[in-house]
């Protein structure tokens, strides 16, 4: 697909491992209802004997989540999911976390979560001067981007584990969310116990950079390395079975250099030839060009929010041959030029922690 061939990219529907659902069962119980009828209503049978090998279509899971929110008006269900999340079926991952030497060390879990738990959880840590940010990539799916639930669940669980590792009284900076304040915005600061800023450029947890290297009491190098080895083996087994378009999309998000490399470099990173890569993607009803276009669109919106990047730099970072090619693609995605979107006040997401 060339830069002007299509007005809309159609992605195959993603799936999420059913391993996330036991936490939903606990969350539903805490919220005062039984999850089983909700799952059955949406055609899901929870088989705990084979849960590690079954998946749920992302769209179906999203509809289940909506039904659960309707059934728990007194508590916001995505918050409760994050708060009750545990690694019942992934003990090695929990061991890795609890035996980490520092948050920087524990953050390696972010590399494994997309394959083991949820392909939507593509996150990274950015460091700038005295601050660090744990940034959650926006979902590729446009319907999910429009809803706050994905980010709410992620940061609810992240803060649970950060406070578990560093202590409940640890001082963190703030949370920023891309979405506008929802009708229940008053619940955010009460639940997260942090300043919360809406309509920002990115979904992120902002904190003092020095916390990344603060020693953790659970540091146990031998157990930690053993757990890491076991987790890596599990990830390797899963990714061999995982659909290529899911792995490729995740790679394009986590390593922006691949956006500039073209299909040959990406194929090399996946240890296959370009023709083989394209053939396997066709079997999954997509193409490298479609996946690349979708990730570029999302990254463009994120990079435009950074006031210190000019359009030429953004164009280069996304792998376009020149600024004009980037502008044509951006107009196709959004109906406006990148200059106009920036001039009309795309939020820059700066948070003052002083």
N, C-alpha and C positions, 0 to 999 in steps of 0.2 A: 504494500500500500504506500503510495507516494504521499507527500505532505498535503496534497490537495484532493486526494482521491475520495475521502469519505467524510461525511458530516458527523458521523456518530460511530464510535467503536463498540462492537458487541462482544462482550466477554463471556466465556463459558461460566456457568454458575459454580462458585466455589463451595467447598464443603468444609465442615468443622468436625474434628474428632468428637465422638460422643462422650469422651472422657471428661468434657466440661460439665456434663449434666448432673453428676452427683452433687456438685456444689449448688446447682439450681434447686435440687430436691431439698437440701438443707435450708436454702434461702426461702423457699416457699413455705416450709414448716415454720420458720421464724415469723413469716408474714401472715400466718394463720390460714393457709389453704394447702390442698393436696395437689402436687404437680402431676401425678399420674393421669387424671382425666384431661388435663390440658395437653399433655403429650399425645394422648390417644386421639384427642380432637383433631390434632394436626398430623396424624398418621405416623407417630413415632412410638416404637416399642423399645423400652430401655432394657437391654439384655446385659446384665452386669457380668455374666460369664464371658462375654466376648466384646466387652466395651472398648478395649484397646484397639480393636480391629474394625470397628464400625464408625460410620460418619453420618452427619446430618447436613442436608443442603442448607446453605447459608440463609436463603430466603425463608425457608421453613422455620429455622431457628429464630429469625427476626420476628416472625409472626407469633411464635411461642412467647417471646419476650414481651411483645405488645399485650398479649393476653394476660401475662403475669402481672404487668404493671397495672392493668385494669382491676385485677383482683386484690391489689394491695394498696389501697388509697392512703392508709395510715403510714406506711413506710415506702420509700422509693426503692423498688425492686432491684434496679442495677446497683445501687449502693450496697444493698444487703448481699447480693451475689459476690461483690468484691470483698466484702468484710468476712464472708464465710468461706471464701475459696481456700482450698487446701490441696495438697498433692497426694490424695489417697492412693492413686494408682501410679504415682511417680515418686516413690520414696527416695530414689537416688538423687533426684533433682532437689528435694528438700534437704537431704544430707549435704549436697554441694553448697546450698545457700547457708545453712546454719553452721558450717565449718569454714566459711570464707574468712580470709584475713582482713578484708576491707570491703566497702561498698564497690570500689572499683573492681575488685576481684569477683564479687558476687554478680556484677553486671553482665558477666559472660552468659548468664542465664538468658538474657535477651536474645542471644544468637540461636538458642534452642527452642524457645517458646513457640515460634511460628510452626515448626514441624511437629512438636509434641502436643501442643495445647490448642492454639488458635492461629490460623494463617493471617488473620487481620492484625495481630499484635506484632507490628514492625516498628521497633523503637530503637533509639540510640541516645547516647550521652554526648552533649556538646559542652565544651569548656571555653570560657571567655573571661579573661582577667580573673576577678575574684569569684565569679559566678559559674555554676554548672547548671545545665538543663537536661532533664530527661524528656525527650521529645517523642511523642507518638505520631507516627505517620498517619495521615488521613486515609480512610479506606478508599480503594479505587472505585467501588460501587457508589454511584451517585446518590441512591436512596439512603444508604448507610451514612454517607457524609452529611446528609441533611438532618440526621438525628443525633442527639448527644449521648445515647445510651452506651455506645461502644467505648467512648472516652471515660465516661463515668465509671464503668466497671473496671477498666484498666487502672485508673488512678486510685480507686478504692482499694484494690488488691495490692498495688504497689506501696501505698502508704502503710497498709497493714504490715507488710514484710519489712519495710524500712524501719518502722518503729519497733518491730520485733528484734531487729538486729542492733539498732542503735539506742534503744530505750524509748519508752513512751513519751518522755518529756523532751525529746530532741527538738531543737528549734529549726524549722524549715522555713523557706521563704514565701512562696506563693504558688498558686495554680493558675494557669491561663488556659482558656478554652476558646476554640474558634466560634462556637455557636453563641447566638444571642442569649440573654438571660431567659430561661424558661419560666413558666408560671410558678414553679416551685423553687425558684432561685434562692429564696430565703433559707432553704435547707442545706445549701452547699457549705457555707462556712461553719454551720453547726455540726455537720457531719465530718467534713475534712479537717476542721480545726486549723484552717489556714486562710489567709486572704485569698479571695477568688476574683479573677478578672475575666469578663466575658468579651466576645467579639474581638478576640485577639488573632494574631496571625497563625498561631500554632497551639496545639494541645500540648502543654508542657508543665512539668514540675520544676520550679526554679529554687535553687538552694545554694548555700555557700560551698564553693569548690573544695575547701579543705575537708569537708565531710567525706569525700570520696576516699580519702586515705586515712581516715580515723581508724585505729586498730579495733577489731571486734573481739569480744570476749570468747566467742566460740571457735576461734582459729585452731584448726587441727589439720596440719598439712597432709598427713598420711591418709586419713579418711577423705579429705577433700579431693586429693588426686585420684583415689580409687573411685569416688563417686563421679568425677569428671569423665573417667574412662568408660564407666558403665553408661553414662548418659550419651556420650559420643557414639557408642556402639548402637544404642537404641535409635538415635537420630539417623545413623547411617542406614539401618534397616528400614526405617520409615520412609526416608527420602528416596530409596530405591523403588518403593511402591507408589510414591506420591506423583501426581500428574505433573508433567514437565512444565506446563504453563504456570502452575502455582509456584514451583521452585524458581522459574525464570523471573517472574514478577517480583518475588521476594529479593532475588539477587540484584535486580535493577534498582530497587529501593535502597538496599543496604550498601551497595557499592556504586555510587553515582558515576565513577569512571567508566563503567560499562555503557552508560548512555552515550558516550563519545566514541566507543570502540567499534560499533557496527556488528553485524551478525557474525562475522568471522571470529572476532575476539570473544564474543559471548559464547559461541559454540566451543571455542578452545577452552574457555573456563569450565564448560560442562563436559569436557573430554569427548567431544564428538565433532564431526564435520558439519559445516553449514547446511548441506543438503539433508543430512540426517536430522538435524535440529528442526528444520522447516517441515520435513515429512512427518515427524512425530507431533509437531504442533498442529498440522492439518488434521491428524487423527483426533485431536482434541477440539476441533472446530474453531481454531484461531490461527494466528500467524505471528511471527516475530514483529512485523511492522505494527500490528494492532496492539500488541503488548507494549511495545516501545512508545507508541503514541499515547496510550493511556497513562503510563508512568510519567512521561514528559509533561503532559497536561497538569498532573497533580504537582509535580516538582516546580513547574513554572509558577503556579499560584503561591507556593510556599516561598520561592526565591524572590518573587515580586514584593513580598511583604517585608523583605529586608531592605531598608532604605539605603544601606551602604553598597548595594550591588547595582551597577548600571545595566542597561539592557544588553549591551554588547557582552558583558561578563556572564549574564544569565544565558544568553544565546549560546555562548561557548560551553558553559557548564552543562547544558542540555544536549550538546552534540550537534547543533545546527551549523550549517556551513557558513551562515552569516545572519545578521540581524533581520534582514528582509524575510528570510525563510522562517525565522522564529515568529515574526509578526503575522505572516500569512497563516501559520498553524494556529497561533493564538486567536486570531479572528475566527477561524473555523471552530475552535473549541467554545468560545465565549460570546462571539458576536461583536467583540470590540477589540481594539488594539491594546497591547500591554501598557503603552504610555497612557492611554485613556483610563484604564483600570487603576493604574497607580495614581493618576491625577485626581480621580474621583474618591480617593481616600481609602484604599485597601489598608486595613489596620496593620500596624507594624509590630505590635506585640511586645513593646518594651514595658518592663515592669521595674519600678523603682523600689528597691529593698532597703534603702537607707532609713 
